[in-house]
Amino acid sequence: DAGVIQSPRHEVTEMGQEVTLRCKPISGHNSLFWYRQTMMRGLELLIYFNNNVPIDDSGMPEDRFSAKMPNASFSTLKIQPSEPRDSAVYFCASSSSGQGPQPQHFGDGTRLSIL
Amino acid sequence: AQSVTQPDIHITVSEGASLELRCNYSYGATPYLFWYVQSPGQGLQLLLKYFSGDTLVQGIKGFEAEFKRSQSSFNLRKPSVHWSDAAEYFCAVVPPDRGSTLGRLYFGRGTQLTVWP
């Protein structure tokens, strides 16, 4: 089975530009998570969805960040306008339902560099 | 503040040596506990998890972890390390009051493992 698929794998753009990161969760999973990983702050949860509905977006750094999940098989994380401090690796993860918290399956990430 | 701590930022071991990576949590009750591994350029992969029951849990790749309630710890171990185990290891928890599937993971800062040949 295909795992979580993220695109692009790498993105380099100039500050001020809009950046859109994409994620396709594992089929049948109904929870989706967006994380950001930096050396300074480690792994941070930005937002997560359950059944396409945002449950907790308290980790979204500011209004420049937005995330959507229009259907069960696709989610986007958008940064507009982008800034150099947004440079990081962004991970998407998905999980299924079950008894107790289910393991999250991670994509390979998008390495974002804002110049 | 409630948290999960990995005291060791970087550990170096020789191939074939035993390994123990430490993880401590600070919650009033036992959280749900996980260990993940991240190889360079890749996402995180689940090694093992503990919810309840037997305090020694077996995972993939020959790893095991032991839950010790008295020490609020969930240390990861491997009897004999292989060069391919070089990676970053993350301990993670879902707080005890978030037992539903909506529970978010809180990660430690990670331990980087280097393996000498």
Interface residues (C-beta under 8 A of the other chain):
Chain A: V4 S31 F33 G42 L43 L45 Y48 N50 I55 D56 F91 A93 S95 S96 S97 G98 G100 P101 Q102 P103 Q104 H105 F106 G107 D108 G109
Chain B: Y32 F34 Y36 G41 Q42 G43 L44 Q45 L46 K49 F51 F90 V94 R98 G99 S100 T101 L102 G103 R104 L105 F107 G108 R109 G110
